[in-house]
Amino acid sequence: MVRPIGTKQKIAYQVRELAEMVGGEVVGDGDFEVKGIEGLVKGEPATITFAENDNFFVAAEKSGTAVIIVPESVVESSKILIKVKNPRLAYARIAGLFAPQIFEQPGIARSAVLAESAKIGSNVSIHPQVVIGEGAEVGDNVMLGAGVYLGPGVVIGANTVIHPNVVIEYNTIIGSNVIIHAGTVIGADGYGYVSDQSGHHKIPQLGKVIIEDEVEIGANVTIDRGTIDPTIIGKGTKIDNLVQIAHNVEVGSECLIIAQVGIAGSTKLGKRVILAGKTGVAGHLSIGEHTVIASGSVVTKNTPAAVFYSGNPAHEHRAELREQAARRKLPDLLKRVKELEEQIKAREE
């Protein structure tokens, strides 16, 4: 079903249906029909919101919203409640029911250019000016926004959504249930050169990029193809806008990579690594699973698993905090040293 942009989905869901979907308990009228989602400020009667703490709950009770998703600890309310373990997660799942699917327009636009050897699945939505190269494969229910380019041999898994003006170069493999936002380039050549007295000579980048299932990639991200072996983004990883991932990088499953991160070539990230915004990671490193790197850090050496690093160069976060505290004291220490030097000089004279 097409849900035009700027409109809410017109389908209504009974509260008990929503509760069953998120494994919640209904307190109040389970037959009440929810027709949309709302925040905490206004709230229309036939809508639902969430409150994950007491402050939000007080605000939600004052709003016009009829239904609130709350923690299991909440006992009573003037509103209809859905009690769950994780209100934010439950809200995210329910909100997806009402999100406009602006690229869901089954069919192939007349201005799209498809190679004869391309294989196209069923129920696809291929928008104007899409180009699909020789031997490419597009799975069932895939949505390709306007101006998407799929190079020769590209494979796109089922239920994947690719926003406008995304470029996916040759032989790239994209899994199922992937989301790629506008302006991203996947499979461009890695930055590889050999230098001598006559100049810088390009090393052919012959590898590919593999994006596994359930990955989301933000806008204007660049993921380079490998030199020989592939660049790999693991299942369930979420990448923010404006991230650069160089050739032969291997990102583990369920990692979170925030805006303006840069990862140099051949570095490997373990499972569930978090790289906060503006983090830089040098090449040929190994980042242990469940490691967190704080914003603005520069990683220059391998890290063990399950550590929290920060700073430049990045190291154990508590040590970095102690060093920051010491640096703040330096002006006073320098002033004190100068005073002591003057006292010593005066005594010598």
Protein Blocks (a to p, Z undefined) as FASTA:
>chain_A
ZZdehiacfbdcdfklmmmmnopacedjfkbccfbdcdfknopfkbccddfbfklmmmmm
mmmbfbdcddfklmbdcbdcdddfblmlmmmmmmmmmpccfklcgdjdfkbccdfkbccd
ehiacdehiacdehiacdehiacdehiacdehiacdehiacdehiacdehiacdehiacd
ehiaehiacddddddfkbccddddfbdcdddehiacdehiacdddfklccdddehiacde
hiacdehiacdehiacdehiacdehiacdehiacdehiacdehiacdehiacdehiacfb
dcdehiacedjddddfklmmmmmmmmmmmmmmmmmmmmmmmmmmmmmZZ
